[in-house]
């Protein structure tokens, strides 16, 4: 299977630079898997596609201020780190620029030398393992506090005209609560309290799980054979309560509606061979490509993704490659807004 089979023409002007306001006024393309029929709606129509007994499953991860701009202590040269995931004890895997100048032993200072990073190792993928520590001028503050003081929310590189720092809350879902992501689970950005109220009125319940978005989600596929792509480890967590609610819904005939590809990967990673979801706190390297047998999800809500990406591979596995590419061609024709701040797709 070749990654070139999952390409499409994405006009640059369709890449959304700002979210719509209110959030639930975004457009919604609905793809019916059984028939291939496409409908054009708005996100406020989304509750009407669900029914009593369905379960909405959402990723409650919260984007941290993971982008740090600093200077090398030894030379004063500029350096930038993007925190990808923590292994505990203030150790982080990061993407670093300029990488060739940030070798093990180097020290990077942030702010007024309030926070420091020591480069410990180079990862096989070219990233770095670092240790964060309060700097000489930390004034008794913790690493956690210093990150929130000095870091920036890491908007994707294709958002070049995004919201100013004081409006970066638009890059969080309204239900975000677990710090740890380097990017937002963007399918959830469309939800408002009004949408949740409409879903509750229809008898649709909600369950929350966690996947902290890191390199595994957004690293591009750079090999032609999709099976040769290496997906990176990401933290996931499913509580006993959430697992019980998911299994109860499946047993009673309700549908599992995954909000975003991260919710899908977490659900599928936590399920046994019979589709029963287990409570878990750990990591996933699940890589979903066409041919994968889905064990848990019945309905997928997602945004429109980059060409040749693992996310496009996942939703093509769920809906079928030809149906998905046809839906994307229709979305381009109808001038939908693409990527993180863009419109939504419901695959039902």
BELHURA-V513724 format. One record per pair of residues at least 12 apart in sequence whose C-alpha atoms are under 10 Angstrom apart, sorted by sequence separation. I is the first residue (numbers start at 0). J is the second residue. D is the distance in whole Angstrom. If there is no record, write none. Layout:
i/j/d
I/J/D
I/J/D
This chain:
i/j/d
27/39/6
28/40/6
29/41/10
67/79/6
68/80/7
80/92/10
81/93/5
82/94/7
104/116/10
105/117/6
106/118/6
116/128/10
117/129/5
118/130/7
131/143/10
133/145/8
152/164/8
170/182/8
171/183/6
172/184/8
175/187/9
218/230/8
269/281/10
311/323/9
330/342/10
26/39/8
27/40/5
28/41/8
66/79/7
67/80/5
68/81/9
80/93/6
81/94/5
82/95/9
104/117/6
105/118/5
106/119/10
116/129/6
117/130/5
118/131/9
132/145/9
133/146/10
151/164/8
154/167/9
170/183/6
171/184/8
172/185/8
174/187/9
175/188/10
217/230/9
218/231/8
269/282/10
301/314/8
311/324/9
26/40/6
27/41/5
28/42/9
66/80/6
67/81/6
79/93/10
80/94/6
81/95/7
103/117/8
104/118/5
105/119/8
115/129/10
116/130/6
117/131/7
131/145/10
153/167/10
169/183/10
170/184/9
171/185/8
172/186/9
173/187/8
174/188/9
215/229/8
216/230/8
217/231/10
265/279/10
268/282/9
269/283/9
300/314/10
330/344/9
25/40/9
26/41/4
27/42/5
65/80/8
66/81/5
67/82/8
79/94/8
80/95/5
81/96/9
102/117/10
103/118/5
104/119/6
115/130/8
116/131/5
117/132/8
131/146/9
152/167/7
170/185/8
172/187/6
173/188/7
215/230/5
216/231/8
268/283/6
299/314/8
24/40/10
25/41/6
26/42/6
27/43/9
29/45/9
65/81/6
66/82/7
79/95/6
80/96/7
101/117/9
102/118/6
103/119/5
104/120/8
115/131/6
116/132/6
151/167/9
152/168/9
154/170/8
171/187/8
172/188/5
173/189/9
174/190/9
214/230/8
215/231/4
216/232/9
267/283/10
268/284/8
24/41/6
25/42/6
26/43/9
27/44/8
28/45/10
64/81/9
65/82/5
66/83/10
78/95/7
79/96/5
80/97/9
101/118/7
102/119/8
103/120/5
114/131/7
115/132/5
116/133/9
153/170/9
171/188/7
172/189/8
173/190/7
174/191/9
214/231/6
215/232/6
216/233/8
265/282/9
268/285/6
327/344/10
23/41/8
24/42/6
25/43/8
26/44/9
27/45/8
64/82/9
65/83/8
78/96/6
79/97/7
80/98/9
101/119/10
102/120/7
103/121/7
114/132/6
115/133/6
116/134/9
152/170/8
170/188/7
172/190/7
173/191/7
174/192/10
213/231/8
214/232/8
215/233/6
265/283/8
267/285/8
268/286/10
276/294/9
299/317/8
306/324/10
326/344/9
23/42/5
24/43/6
26/45/10
29/48/9
63/82/9
65/84/10
77/96/9
78/97/6
79/98/9
101/120/10
102/121/7
113/132/9
114/133/5
115/134/5
152/171/10
169/188/8
172/191/9
173/192/8
213/232/8
214/233/8
264/283/8
265/284/10
274/293/8
275/294/8
276/295/8
298/317/9
299/318/9
22/42/9
23/43/6
24/44/10
77/97/8
78/98/9
101/121/9
113/133/6
114/134/4
115/135/9
212/232/10
213/233/6
264/284/9
265/285/9
267/287/9
274/294/5
275/295/8
297/317/9
298/318/10
22/43/9
23/44/9
76/97/10
112/133/8
113/134/4
114/135/8
212/233/7
213/234/9
245/266/9
264/285/7
273/294/7
274/295/5
288/309/8
296/317/9
306/327/10
23/45/9
78/100/9
79/101/10
107/129/10
112/134/5
113/135/6
114/136/8
115/137/10
211/233/6
212/234/8
264/286/8
272/294/7
273/295/9
274/296/9
287/309/8
288/310/9
291/313/9
77/100/10
78/101/8
95/118/10
98/121/9
106/129/9
108/131/10
111/134/9
112/135/6
113/136/5
114/137/7
210/233/7
211/234/6
212/235/9
264/287/8
270/293/10
271/294/8
286/309/8
287/310/9
288/311/9
289/312/7
290/313/10
293/316/9
304/327/9
323/346/9
76/100/9
103/127/8
105/129/10
106/130/10
107/131/10
108/132/10
109/133/10
110/134/9
111/135/9
112/136/6
113/137/4
210/234/6
211/235/7
242/266/9
246/270/10
263/287/10
270/294/7
271/295/10
286/310/10
287/311/10
288/312/5
289/313/7
292/316/8
293/317/8
303/327/8
91/116/10
93/118/10
102/127/8
103/128/9
104/129/10
106/131/10
108/133/10
109/134/8
111/136/7
112/137/7
113/138/8
209/234/8
210/235/4
211/236/9
249/274/9
250/275/10
267/292/10
270/295/7
287/312/7
288/313/5
289/314/9
290/315/10
291/316/6
292/317/9
90/116/9
99/125/9
101/127/8
103/129/9
108/134/8
110/136/9
111/137/9
113/139/10
114/140/9
155/181/10
184/210/9
209/235/5
210/236/7
235/261/9
249/275/9
267/293/7
268/294/10
269/295/9
286/312/9
287/313/5
288/314/8
289/315/6
290/316/6
291/317/8
66/93/10
80/107/9
89/116/10
90/117/10
91/118/10
92/119/10
98/125/8
107/134/10
108/135/10
110/137/10
113/140/9
114/141/9
115/142/9
153/180/10
154/181/9
155/182/8
184/211/9
208/235/8
209/236/5
210/237/9
235/262/10
242/269/9
260/287/10
266/293/10
267/294/6
268/295/10
286/313/8
287/314/9
288/315/7
289/316/4
290/317/9
303/330/9
65/93/9
66/94/10
67/95/10
68/96/10
79/107/9
91/119/10
92/120/9
93/121/10
94/122/10
98/126/8
113/141/10
114/142/7
152/180/10
153/181/6
154/182/7
155/183/10
183/211/9
184/212/7
208/236/6
209/237/7
237/265/8
242/270/9
246/274/9
247/275/10
266/294/9
267/295/6
287/315/9
288/316/5
289/317/7
318/346/7
66/95/10
71/100/9
78/107/7
90/119/9
92/121/9
93/122/9
98/127/8
113/142/9
152/181/8
153/182/7
154/183/9
180/209/10
182/211/8
183/212/7
207/236/9
208/237/5
209/238/9
235/264/9
236/265/8
237/266/8
246/275/6
264/293/10
266/295/7
267/296/8
287/316/7
288/317/9
289/318/9
290/319/9
317/346/8
318/347/9
71/101/8
77/107/9
78/108/9
79/109/10
92/122/8
94/124/10
95/125/9
96/126/9
115/145/10
152/182/8
153/183/9
179/209/9
180/210/8
181/211/7
182/212/6
183/213/10
207/237/8
208/238/7
235/265/6
236/266/10
245/275/8
246/276/6
263/293/9
266/296/8
287/317/9
289/319/7
317/347/10
74/105/10
76/107/9
77/108/10
78/109/9
94/125/8
95/126/6
114/145/7
152/183/10
177/208/10
178/209/10
179/210/9
180/211/4
181/212/6
182/213/7
206/237/10
207/238/8
234/265/9
235/266/9
245/276/7
246/277/9
289/320/8
73/105/8
74/106/10
75/107/9
93/125/9
94/126/5
95/127/7
113/145/7
114/146/8
175/207/10
177/209/7
179/211/5
180/212/5
181/213/6
182/214/10
184/216/10
206/238/10
208/240/10
233/265/10
237/269/8
243/275/9
244/276/10
245/277/10
263/295/8
264/296/10
288/320/10
303/335/9
305/337/8
314/346/9
72/105/8
73/106/7
74/107/10
75/108/9
93/126/6
94/127/6
95/128/10
113/146/10
174/207/9
176/209/10
177/210/9
178/211/8
179/212/8
180/213/6
181/214/8
207/240/9
208/241/7
235/268/9
236/269/9
242/275/8
243/276/8
263/296/7
303/336/8
304/337/7
305/338/7
71/105/7
72/106/6
73/107/8
92/126/7
93/127/5
94/128/9
114/148/10
175/209/10
177/211/8
179/213/9
182/216/9
206/240/8
207/241/6
208/242/9
235/269/9
242/276/5
243/277/8
262/296/9
263/297/10
302/336/9
303/337/5
304/338/5
305/339/10
71/106/6
72/107/5
73/108/10
92/127/6
93/128/6
110/145/9
113/148/10
114/149/8
181/216/10
182/217/9
206/241/6
207/242/10
241/276/9
242/277/6
243/278/9
263/298/10
302/337/7
303/338/5
304/339/8
70/106/9
71/107/4
72/108/6
80/116/9
91/127/8
92/128/5
93/129/7
109/145/9
113/149/9
181/217/10
205/241/9
206/242/9
241/277/9
242/278/6
263/299/8
302/338/6
303/339/8
70/107/5
71/108/6
72/109/10
91/128/6
92/129/6
109/146/10
206/243/10
239/276/9
241/278/8
242/279/9
262/299/9
263/300/10
301/338/10
302/339/7
303/340/10
304/341/10
69/107/6
70/108/5
71/109/9
90/128/7
91/129/5
92/130/9
110/148/9
111/149/10
206/244/7
239/277/7
240/278/8
257/295/9
262/300/10
302/340/9
303/341/7
68/107/9
69/108/5
70/109/7
90/129/6
91/130/6
110/149/6
205/244/9
206/245/8
237/276/9
238/277/8
239/278/5
256/295/9
257/296/6
260/299/8
302/341/7
303/342/7
67/107/10
68/108/9
69/109/4
70/110/9
72/112/9
89/129/8
90/130/5
91/131/8
109/149/7
110/150/9
204/244/9
205/245/9
237/277/7
238/278/5
239/279/8
255/295/7
256/296/6
257/297/8
258/298/9
259/299/7
260/300/8
261/301/10
302/342/6
303/343/7
67/108/10
68/109/7
69/110/7
89/130/6
90/131/7
109/150/9
237/278/5
238/279/7
254/295/9
255/296/5
256/297/6
257/298/6
258/299/6
259/300/6
260/301/7
301/342/9
302/343/4
303/344/7
67/109/7
68/110/8
69/111/9
70/112/9
86/128/10
88/130/8
89/131/5
90/132/9
236/278/7
237/279/5
238/280/8
254/296/7
255/297/5
256/298/5
257/299/5
258/300/5
259/301/5
260/302/9
301/343/6
302/344/6
67/110/9
69/112/9
72/115/9
83/126/9
85/128/9
87/130/10
88/131/9
89/132/7
236/279/5
237/280/6
254/297/6
255/298/6
256/299/6
257/300/6
258/301/6
259/302/7
300/343/7
301/344/5
302/345/9
71/115/10
72/116/10
83/127/10
84/128/10
85/129/10
88/132/10
204/248/9
216/260/9
235/279/7
236/280/4
237/281/9
253/297/9
254/298/7
255/299/9
256/300/7
257/301/8
258/302/10
300/344/6
301/345/6
69/114/9
70/115/10
71/116/9
81/126/10
82/127/10
83/128/10
85/130/10
216/261/8
235/280/6
236/281/6
299/344/8
300/345/5
301/346/8
69/115/9
71/117/10
80/126/10
81/127/10
82/128/10
234/280/8
235/281/6
236/282/8
249/295/8
299/345/6
300/346/6
67/114/10
69/116/9
80/127/9
82/129/9
234/281/6
235/282/5
236/283/10
249/296/9
298/345/8
299/346/5
300/347/8
216/264/10
233/281/8
234/282/4
235/283/7
249/297/10
298/346/6
299/347/7
80/129/10
206/255/10
212/261/8
232/281/10
233/282/5
234/283/6
246/295/9
260/309/10
261/310/9
264/313/9
297/346/9
298/347/5
203/253/9
205/255/10
211/261/9
232/282/6
233/283/5
234/284/9
245/295/9
260/310/7
263/313/9
297/347/7
203/254/10
205/256/9
206/257/10
210/261/6
231/282/10
232/283/5
233/284/7
245/296/10
259/310/10
260/311/9
263/314/10
209/261/8
210/262/7
231/283/8
232/284/5
233/285/9
89/142/8
180/233/10
203/256/10
208/261/10
209/262/8
210/263/10
230/283/9
231/284/6
232/285/8
260/313/7
89/143/9
180/234/9
208/262/7
210/264/8
230/284/6
231/285/9
260/314/8
179/234/9
207/262/9
210/265/7
229/284/9
230/285/8
231/286/9
259/314/10
209/265/7
210/266/10
230/286/7
208/265/8
209/266/10
229/286/8
230/287/10
208/266/8
228/286/9
226/286/9
226/287/10
155/217/9
226/288/8
225/288/8
82/150/10
215/283/9
216/284/10
81/150/9
215/284/7
80/150/10
81/151/10
188/258/10
208/278/10
210/280/10
215/285/9
216/286/10
81/152/10
82/153/9
186/257/10
187/258/6
208/279/10
209/280/9
210/281/10
211/282/10
215/286/9
81/153/8
186/258/6
187/259/7
210/282/9
185/258/9
186/259/5
210/283/9
184/258/9
185/259/7
186/260/8
184/259/6
185/260/9
186/261/9
184/260/8
185/261/9
186/262/10
184/261/7
183/261/10
184/262/9
67/146/8
230/309/9
66/146/9
69/149/10
65/146/8
68/149/8
228/309/9
64/146/7
65/147/9
67/149/7
68/150/8
225/307/9
63/146/8
64/147/6
66/149/9
67/150/5
68/151/9
225/308/10
63/147/8
64/148/9
65/149/9
66/150/5
67/151/7
223/307/10
225/309/9
259/343/10
64/149/8
65/150/6
66/151/5
67/152/9
259/344/10
64/150/5
65/151/6
66/152/6
67/153/9
219/305/9
220/306/10
221/307/9
259/345/10
63/150/8
64/151/4
65/152/6
66/153/5
219/306/9
220/307/7
221/308/9
225/312/9
258/345/9
63/151/8
64/152/4
65/153/6
66/154/9
217/305/10
219/307/7
220/308/6
257/345/10
63/152/6
64/153/7
65/154/10
219/308/6
220/309/7
256/345/10
62/152/7
63/153/8
64/154/10
218/308/8
219/309/7
256/346/10
62/153/8
217/308/8
218/309/8
219/310/10
256/347/9
62/154/10
216/308/9
217/309/8
218/310/10
216/309/7
217/310/8
85/179/8
215/309/9
216/310/7
84/179/7
83/179/9
84/180/8
82/179/9
83/180/7
84/181/8
82/180/9
83/181/6
82/181/7
83/182/9
81/181/8
124/229/10
62/168/10
124/231/9
62/170/8
63/171/10
61/170/9
62/171/7
61/171/7
62/172/9
60/171/9
61/172/8
59/171/10
60/172/9
61/173/10
59/172/8
61/174/9
62/175/8
186/299/10
187/300/9
189/302/10
58/172/9
59/173/9
60/174/8
61/175/5
62/176/9
63/177/9
64/178/10
65/179/9
186/300/7
187/301/8
188/302/10
57/172/10
59/174/6
60/175/5
61/176/6
62/177/8
63/178/6
64/179/9
65/180/8
66/181/8
186/301/5
187/302/9
58/174/9
59/175/5
60/176/6
61/177/5
62/178/6
63/179/6
64/180/9
65/181/6
185/301/8
186/302/5
57/174/9
58/175/8
59/176/6
60/177/5
61/178/5
62/179/6
63/180/6
64/181/8
65/182/9
184/301/9
185/302/7
186/303/9
57/175/10
58/176/10
59/177/6
60/178/6
61/179/6
62/180/4
63/181/6
64/182/10
184/302/9
185/303/10
58/177/9
59/178/9
60/179/7
61/180/6
62/181/6
63/182/8
60/180/6
61/181/9
62/182/6
63/183/9
93/213/10
94/214/9
59/180/10
60/181/10
61/182/8
62/183/6
92/213/10
93/214/9
60/182/9
61/183/7
62/184/9
92/214/10
60/183/8
61/184/9
59/183/10
60/184/8
58/183/10
59/184/8
58/184/7
57/184/9
58/185/10
84/211/8
58/186/10
59/187/9
83/211/9
84/212/8
57/186/9
58/187/8
83/212/8
84/213/6
57/187/7
83/213/5
84/214/9
82/213/8
83/214/6
81/213/10
82/214/10
83/215/9
55/195/10
16/157/8
17/158/8
15/157/9
16/158/5
17/159/10
14/157/8
15/158/7
16/159/7
17/160/8
18/161/9
55/198/9
14/158/8
15/159/10
16/160/6
17/161/6
18/162/9
54/198/10
15/160/9
16/161/5
17/162/7
45/190/10
53/198/10
11/157/9
15/161/9
16/162/8
43/189/9
22/169/9
42/189/7
43/190/9
51/198/9
59/206/10
60/207/9
42/190/8
43/191/10
46/194/7
50/198/8
51/199/9
53/201/9
54/202/9
55/203/7
56/204/9
57/205/7
58/206/9
59/207/6
60/208/8
61/209/9
63/211/10
84/232/9
85/233/10
86/234/10
20/169/10
45/194/8
46/195/9
49/198/8
51/200/9
52/201/9
53/202/8
54/203/6
55/204/6
56/205/6
57/206/6
58/207/6
59/208/6
60/209/5
61/210/10
62/211/8
84/233/7
85/234/9
19/169/10
43/193/9
44/194/9
46/196/10
47/197/9
48/198/10
50/200/10
51/201/6
52/202/6
53/203/5
54/204/5
55/205/5
56/206/5
57/207/5
58/208/5
59/209/6
60/210/6
61/211/8
62/212/8
83/233/9
84/234/8
18/169/7
43/194/7
46/197/6
47/198/8
50/201/6
51/202/4
52/203/6
53/204/7
54/205/6
55/206/6
56/207/6
57/208/6
58/209/5
59/210/8
60/211/6
61/212/9
188/339/9
189/340/9
17/169/9
18/170/9
42/194/9
45/197/9
46/198/5
49/201/8
50/202/7
51/203/5
52/204/7
53/205/9
54/206/7
55/207/8
56/208/7
57/209/8
58/210/6
59/211/9
60/212/8
186/338/10
188/340/8
189/341/9
17/170/10
44/197/10
45/198/9
46/199/9
49/202/9
50/203/6
51/204/8
57/210/10
58/211/9
185/338/8
186/339/8
188/341/9
189/342/8
43/197/9
46/200/9
47/201/8
49/203/7
50/204/10
58/212/10
185/339/5
186/340/9
188/342/10
189/343/8
46/201/8
184/339/8
185/340/7
186/341/9
188/343/10
183/339/8
185/341/9
186/342/9
187/343/10
46/203/9
182/339/9
185/342/10
186/343/7
185/343/9
186/344/9
186/345/10
27/189/10
25/188/10
26/189/10
25/189/7
22/187/10
23/188/9
24/189/8
22/188/7
23/189/5
24/190/10
22/189/5
23/190/6
21/189/9
22/190/7
23/191/6
20/189/10
21/190/10
22/191/7
23/192/10
170/339/9
18/188/9
19/189/9
21/191/8
23/193/9
170/340/8
18/189/9
23/194/8
169/340/9
60/235/10
58/235/10
58/236/10
58/237/10
161/340/9
158/338/9
157/338/9
158/339/8
157/339/9
158/340/9
155/338/9
155/339/8
56/241/9
154/339/9
56/245/8
54/244/8
55/245/9
54/245/7
53/245/10
54/247/10
54/248/7
52/247/10
53/248/7
54/249/9
52/248/7
53/249/9
52/249/9
53/251/10
52/251/8
53/252/8
54/253/7
55/254/8
56/255/7
57/256/9
58/257/9
52/252/8
53/253/5
54/254/6
55/255/6
56/256/6
57/257/7
58/258/7
52/253/5
53/254/5
54/255/5
55/256/5
56/257/5
57/258/5
58/259/8
60/261/10
51/253/8
52/254/7
53/255/6
54/256/6
55/257/6
56/258/6
57/259/8
58/260/9
50/253/8
51/254/9
52/255/9
53/256/7
54/257/9
55/258/7
56/259/9
58/261/7
59/262/9
49/253/10
50/254/9
57/261/9
58/262/6
49/254/9
57/262/6
58/263/9
56/262/7
57/263/9
49/256/9
56/263/9
58/265/9
56/266/9
2/220/7
2/221/9
3/222/10
4/223/9
2/222/7
3/223/7
5/225/10
1/222/9
2/223/5
3/224/9
4/225/10
1/223/5
2/224/6
3/225/9
0/223/8
1/224/5
2/225/6
0/224/6
1/225/6
2/226/9
0/225/6
1/226/9
0/226/7
2/228/10
56/296/9
55/298/9
56/299/10
53/297/10
54/298/10
55/299/10
53/298/10
55/300/10
49/298/9
45/300/10
32/298/10
31/298/10
30/299/10
29/300/9
28/300/10
27/300/10
28/301/10
27/301/10
28/302/10
27/302/9
28/303/10
35/318/9
35/319/10
32/317/9
33/318/9
37/322/10
32/318/6
35/321/10
36/322/9
31/318/9
32/319/8
35/322/6
0/288/9
30/318/9
34/322/10
35/323/9
37/325/10
38/326/10
0/289/9
14/303/10
37/326/7
32/322/8
35/325/9
36/326/9
39/329/10
14/305/10
31/322/9
32/323/9
35/326/9
39/330/9
30/322/8
37/329/9
30/323/9
37/330/10
39/333/9
9/304/10
9/305/8
30/326/7
39/335/10
8/305/10
9/306/8
29/326/9
48/345/9
7/305/9
8/306/8
28/326/8
45/343/10
49/347/10
6/305/9
7/306/6
28/327/10
45/344/10
48/347/8
5/305/10
6/306/5
7/307/8
42/342/8
45/345/8
5/306/6
6/307/5
28/329/9
41/342/9
42/343/7
4/306/10
5/307/5
6/308/9
28/330/8
41/343/9
42/344/9
3/306/9
4/307/8
5/308/8
27/330/10
40/343/10
41/344/10
42/345/9
2/306/9
3/307/7
5/309/10
40/344/10
2/307/6
6/311/9
28/333/10
39/344/10
40/345/10
1/307/9
2/308/8
5/311/7
2/309/9
5/312/7
28/335/9
38/345/10
4/312/10
27/335/9
37/345/10
26/335/7
37/346/10
2/312/9
5/315/9
25/335/9
26/336/8
25/336/9
35/346/10
27/341/10
28/342/8
29/343/9
30/344/7
31/345/8
32/346/7
33/347/8
5/320/8
25/340/9
26/341/8
27/342/6
28/343/6
29/344/6
30/345/6
31/346/6
32/347/6
4/320/8
5/321/9
25/341/8
26/342/5
27/343/5
28/344/5
29/345/5
30/346/5
31/347/5
4/321/10
7/324/7
13/330/10
19/336/10
25/342/5
26/343/6
27/344/5
28/345/6
29/346/6
30/347/6
5/323/9
6/324/8
7/325/10
9/327/9
13/331/8
18/336/10
22/340/10
24/342/9
25/343/7
26/344/8
27/345/7
28/346/8
29/347/7
5/324/8
8/327/9
9/328/9
17/336/10
23/342/10
4/324/9
7/327/8
8/328/8
15/335/9
16/336/9
22/342/10
7/328/8
9/330/10
10/331/8
13/334/7
14/335/9
15/336/5
16/337/9
18/339/8
19/340/8
9/331/7
12/334/9
13/335/7
14/336/6
15/337/6
16/338/9
17/339/9
18/340/5
19/341/8
8/331/8
13/336/5
14/337/5
15/338/7
16/339/9
17/340/6
18/341/7
19/342/9
7/331/10
10/334/10
12/336/9
13/337/6
14/338/6
15/339/7
16/340/7
17/341/8
18/342/9
12/337/9
13/338/9
14/339/8
15/340/5
16/341/8
11/337/9
14/340/8
15/341/5
10/337/9
14/341/7
15/342/9
9/337/8
13/341/8
